[in-house]
Amino acid sequence: MSIAHDAPTALAQNWCALSSLHERIASRIERRLQAEHELSVREFSLLNVLSRQDEGKGGHLQMRQVADALVLSQSATTRLVTRLEDRGLLARTICADDRRGIYTNVTEEGAALLRAATPTNDAALREALDEARRDPELKPLVDALEATDMASSGIG
């Protein structure tokens, strides 16, 4: 067997770099959100996804759609929703059109916490990206992420 077959492919190396970047970012954001708002990254993401559900054409999201947006199983999403509901940050209501349907909405307390935590999330993200940019292996990924952000916001 030749050494070339044992060496990681460029794709595998890039995947490892992307995974490392993700972990660095998530870890930084997690520490800041926990310290300043007693909120996990997953909890912040759930509040964020649910707060934007009325902006789309579909109105309320089904739990499967929420799970997909959070990249969690439906059971893990349900446990997360229950935790935030127990804290008064979310409320479930029965759909008026289909009594089998249950909507999950962000409460005023949840919306206030999301508004307070968003600048913390954004600052931690910026700090993590600035730090990652100094790593030659991660810099191209940071540049690509920021180029995508600028293109989607109409800048550049």
Secondary structure by P-SEA (a helix, b strand, c coil): cccccccccaaaaaaaaaaaaaaaaaaaaaaaaaacccccaaaaaaaaaaaaccccccccccaaaaaaaacccaaaaaaaaaaaaaaccbbbbcccccccbbbbbbcaaaaaaaaaaaaaaaaaaaaaaaaaaacccaaaaaaaaaaaaaaaaccc
